Each structure stands twice: as C-alpha cells, then as structure tokens.
Amino acid sequence: MLLSGDEALARGAYEAGVKVACAYPGTPSTEILETLSGYPEVDTQWSVNEKVAFEVAYAASIGGVRSLYASKHVGLNVAMDPLMTSSYAGVRAGFVVVVCDDPGLHSSQNEQDSRWVSMFGKLPLLEPANPSEAYEFVREAFSISEKFDTPVLLRMTTRVAHSKEDVAIGRRVEHQPFEFKIDAAKYVMVPKNAYRAHAKVEARQADLAKFADTTPLNHLEPGTGPVGFITTGVSYYYLKQQFPEAPILKLGFSYPFCDEKIAAFAKSAGEVFVMEELDPVIEEHCRMLGIAIRAKHPSFRVGELRPELMRPIVAGEAKVEQPSTARRPVLCRGCPHRFVFTMLRKSKAIVAGDIGCYTLGSAPPLSALHTCICMGASITFQEGLRRALPGRKIAGVIGDSTFVHSGITGLINAVYNKAKGLIVILDNSTTAMTGGQNHPATGATITGKPTKKLIIEDVVRACGVDNVDVVSAYDLKALGTLITDRLAGDALSVIIARAPCRLIDRDSRPAPAYDKDKCKTCGICLSVDCPALTESPGGYVAIDRETCMGCNLCVAVCPPGALTRVEDIAS
Ligand SMILES: Cc1ncc(C[n+]2csc(CCOP(=O)(O)OP(=O)(O)O)c2C)c(N)n1
C-alpha cells in the first residue's frame, strides 16, 4: 500500500494488535489516530489534551491490552508528568509513545529535539527513517515494551511522517490480553515504591544498552571512502544519496546508545562524522565515549538537514540562510476570526493570543494578536499582563479546541484570583488548525459518532464568570459594541464569538457590489487582509469573485459605502 509514515505507523500498530489508542491532534502526528480510527478493532479517541491521552492509553496497557499514544513534540511536553513516572512503574501490555518532531518548524511553535526526552525519562528510543521502518519499528516497539517492562518512545519527524512509500503490509495478529493484577508496589508510586522502581529503571537501562548492541535495528553498512557516518532518521537516506559508497552506522534503536557498535565503527572508519538533525545528541555521547568525531557546524542545529546540505556540512561549512520563499500565511477567505480581529485592532487593546488558526491575527495588516507561546497561554497571559499593566486594556483570545485543551484551568484561576479584563473564545466548532478534528464541544467523537456535547458558555459560567455573551462572529457591530464595553468595564468578561469554520460551512454568498465612484481609496477594506481583495491602480480595490465567499466584512468596514452587500451572510 502507498502509505505516509503516519499511516504506515498506524498500520503497523494495528497489525501488532493495538487495542486502545489516544491522541490530541497536532501536525505532523494527526494522521496516526485518524488512520487508526478507521479500524473497528481499535478503541480510538481524541482526548481533550495530551496529558489525558497519555494517561488513558497508559492505563489501558496496565489493564492488559497493547496501547498507543501519539502527539507532536510540544504535545509530549503536556504529557511529561505521567511520562516521567510511567518509566518507573513500567507496563503490563506493550505501550508505545509516538512523538513527532518538526525540524524546520513547518507547523510548530518550537523546534525541540524530543530525543532528549528518552534520556530524561530513561526510556528506549526508536527512530524510523521512512514509512516502511515506521511500520516495522512500531511492531518492534510493542515487543521491546513488553520484554523490558517499559514504555517505548518512537520518534518521527515531519519528513518521515508525511512522506509516502509503498509499504508491504500484513495481517493483524490479535493479542490475548495480559491478566490485570493488583500490584501496589508496581503501580502506586509513593516514595518507598518509587525508590525501588528507580533502582529497577537503572538496571533496565543497562539491559537496554546491551540490547542496543545486539539488535539489528542498529546496523552497520560497510563501505569505502575517507569518512564513515553515524546517523539516524531521515538523514540516513540523504547520506545514501550524497555519499552512496560511504560506511554508515545507522541507529534505529538510538537510546540507550549502542556503545560497543559505535566504538567498533569508529575504530574501523578513517574519520567519523555524526550526521543528525537538530541537537548534538549522538555527537555529545560520542565525545563522552572519547571518540574523535566530526559533526555539523552548530549553525546547522537550526532547521532541517536537507539532501543538498549534506556536502557543505561534511565540508565543515557554516549555514548560509536562504531568503524564505514561503507564501505568507493568511486567514482563509470568509474566516469568522477576521471579524473579531478587525474589532480587537480597533479597540487598541493588547491581545494575548493562543495557538490555532487565529494566531494568524498577529500578521500585518491585522496585527491584532501580540503574544503566542503555547496552547492555553492566552487566558493566563491576559491575567499576567494585566497584573503588570493595570491601567491598560488587555484581552485574550482562544479557540474552542484550545479552550477545552488547556484554557479552562486558566479561566478558573482568573476567577479565583479576581482577575479583570476580556477573554474572547473564537468558537468555530472544530479544531481547524490541524485539519478539522472533533472535540468535546463539537458533540461528535473521532469517528463522527454523536456524543454528549460540551456547552462552552455553561462551562464558562460554571468557572464563575458573571459576564458571558454569545454573539455571531459575523456580527461586526455587536462584536464592536461588546468588545468596547467589556474592555472599559472593571470585571472579568467572556465573549464567545461563534460561527462555523469555513472548512465546515463552505457555502459561498455572492460577492459584494463595488461602486468605484463612491470609493475614497482609504484602504480600510484592504486592511482586513482578505485574500479576495487586492489593491488596484490608484488605490482602488479589485474583488476576486472566484475567491470571495461573501462574508461582507469589507462592506461592514467601508466608510463611504462603496462596497455594498448583495446578500447578508448572517441572515
Ligand atoms: C501542545 C500542543 N498540542 C497540539 C498542538 C497543535 N495545535 C495547534 S493549534 C491546535 C488547536 C486549534 O484549534 P482551535 O483552538 O479550535 O482553533 P482553530 O484553529 O479552530 O481556530 C492544535 C491542535 C500544539 N501546537 N500544541
């Protein structure tokens, strides 16, 4: 089957008999659970966040069935608390923790190298280099997990997760569930038990290091040439392309390190070069082993290592930054978020942002979102900024999926600690940023089945917020009045701006009419950053009628009435 790395990994897990799989979406890992949800034998879920996903999946392993967790790298940060102690308590049935890193920041807020997590958590690490390996390694990961009584980290990167390959697939093998045993010494991590468990973890590390030296997942490819390469992940294929004859030690089971194999390789090769993306993980370990190695210039710790960079890297050159040719990201045509940002910009408030499509509200000409650090850090940033700047107008904006993920606790904190100011929840009834996944407030599960719907305004009120307004996100006037009023007030207020994402509601209304004679060329309509509007000679406006979805935001902001609605989207 032609499969992406994510799909191949899901297929491999399916064939390995995985019974429970949990995740919160995040590029480039989302398709793993989307694929698994298509197999009726697997109990899958979008969990509300990664910590919850980790715990549900991990508990299923303790309950005796093979289970899997998947997230992007920053998602694993959210799950770090259970992850660190899961290492001590170990597993019952196999438990695989899939983490997808994003070198090059194709779609992320940082470029962290999650290989460190395996060292920090003392967990074995597998790193597939292509979709076929993703398929094979996940099956291997389940058996390693059971053999060594440990969760196993399986790390992908964007290139491996999203590239496609023909993968030879097989059939699912059902696993007899392990019998669940009450075992407080193993699963109740109070200090006395955890102390003993820690000693076991150290012994396990030694066993895993021996395994690393014998497993074929770490293999030596003899070759010729002055330089031998130690590598991992997709860099392996780039090396094969650029230096086809060179000897290579390819690490597939990359932590604990296979010290004997590394030492033997170093002895046999003339000069050893470590080729790894992002941080100097293998490089530092080799130096610790006292092996004289060469490695990439530190400037290459930033961004992806691409095939054409292999030779300059080996030549010891520093990175030459190329000007970006990437298209400027912009909110979709007709996106309801654009209305809110138009009014927030007008209010001149400082806006604490969050992560989602609406982060694009930060880009000029909207420039209406001023911070974005991690999921959930809008409500908390609104509070913190206001504590530092009590006289200023400060708002926070958060999407519906993000509110459920990690906004609710911040809101409770704000109410409890008597915070003031405005929070706008941009409720487009989906997790749009990652492609439109369901979440508790959409009222449907991962497979689209109806479930109890979380009512966001009820949650907000239950958190203790007194001023709660629900308004159509397309009602610019109502939004403007409410935002002005609530920012001027001296209480904590929440506005829920609601309208479905245009990826859900794809219906177009007619484009507005434009009377050039009335146009004063003020450029206000252009300042809402609509992809359907462009400036034409003389400061006039051109409407791309194919692109326009008829949201009429340009009509609502046009002072002289040169743009007029043909049909009202909110009607
Ligand atoms: C910890 C973490 N998990 C997952 C992601 C990936 N991600 C970014 S924004 C987002 C949710 C966006 O949904 P929502 O808040 O509803 O906003 P929308 O995109 O629909 O406007 C997700 C899942 C992330 N960046 N960080």
The ligand as an SDF file (V2000), in Angstrom:
LIG
                    3D

 26 27  0  0  0  0  0  0  0  0999 V2000
    0.5340   21.1720   22.9890 C   0  0  0  0  0  0  0  0  0  0  0  0
    0.0680   21.2810   21.5860 C   0  0  0  0  0  0  0  0  0  0  0  0
   -0.7710   20.3370   21.1110 N   0  0  0  0  0  0  0  0  0  0  0  0
   -1.2150   20.4130   19.8340 C   0  0  0  0  0  0  0  0  0  0  0  0
   -0.8230   21.4410   19.0210 C   0  0  0  0  0  0  0  0  0  0  0  0
   -1.3250   21.5110   17.5870 C   0  0  0  0  0  0  0  0  0  0  0  0
   -2.3990   22.5300   17.5270 N   0  0  0  0  0  0  0  0  0  0  0  0
   -2.1280   23.8060   17.3110 C   0  0  0  0  0  0  0  0  0  0  0  0
   -3.4540   24.7660   17.4910 S   0  0  0  0  0  0  0  0  0  0  0  0
   -4.4600   23.4960   17.7960 C   0  0  0  0  0  0  0  0  0  0  0  0
   -5.9220   23.6860   18.0820 C   0  0  0  0  0  0  0  0  0  0  0  0
   -6.5930   24.6550   17.2090 C   0  0  0  0  0  0  0  0  0  0  0  0
   -7.9780   24.5850   17.3900 O   0  0  0  0  0  0  0  0  0  0  0  0
   -8.8110   25.7840   17.9630 P   0  0  0  0  0  0  0  0  0  0  0  0
   -8.2790   26.2580   19.2520 O   0  0  0  0  0  0  0  0  0  0  0  0
  -10.2460   25.3970   17.9850 O   0  0  0  0  0  0  0  0  0  0  0  0
   -8.5650   26.9700   16.9140 O   0  0  0  0  0  0  0  0  0  0  0  0
   -8.8510   26.9970   15.3230 P   0  0  0  0  0  0  0  0  0  0  0  0
   -7.6240   26.5190   14.6460 O   0  0  0  0  0  0  0  0  0  0  0  0
  -10.0510   26.1320   15.0640 O   0  0  0  0  0  0  0  0  0  0  0  0
   -9.1170   28.4210   15.0010 O   0  0  0  0  0  0  0  0  0  0  0  0
   -3.7330   22.3240   17.7620 C   0  0  0  0  0  0  0  0  0  0  0  0
   -4.3280   21.0250   17.9650 C   0  0  0  0  0  0  0  0  0  0  0  0
    0.0720   22.3930   19.5670 C   0  0  0  0  0  0  0  0  0  0  0  0
    0.5430   23.4020   18.8550 N   0  0  0  0  0  0  0  0  0  0  0  0
    0.4830   22.2880   20.8450 N   0  0  0  0  0  0  0  0  0  0  0  0
  1  2  1  0
  2  3  1  0
  2 26  2  0
  3  4  2  0
  4  5  1  0
  5  6  1  0
  5 24  2  0
  6  7  1  0
  7  8  2  0
  7 22  1  0
  8  9  1  0
  9 10  1  0
 10 11  1  0
 10 22  2  0
 11 12  1  0
 12 13  1  0
 13 14  1  0
 14 15  2  0
 14 16  1  0
 14 17  1  0
 17 18  1  0
 18 19  2  0
 18 20  1  0
 18 21  1  0
 22 23  1  0
 24 25  1  0
 24 26  1  0
M  CHG  1   7   1
M  END
$$$$
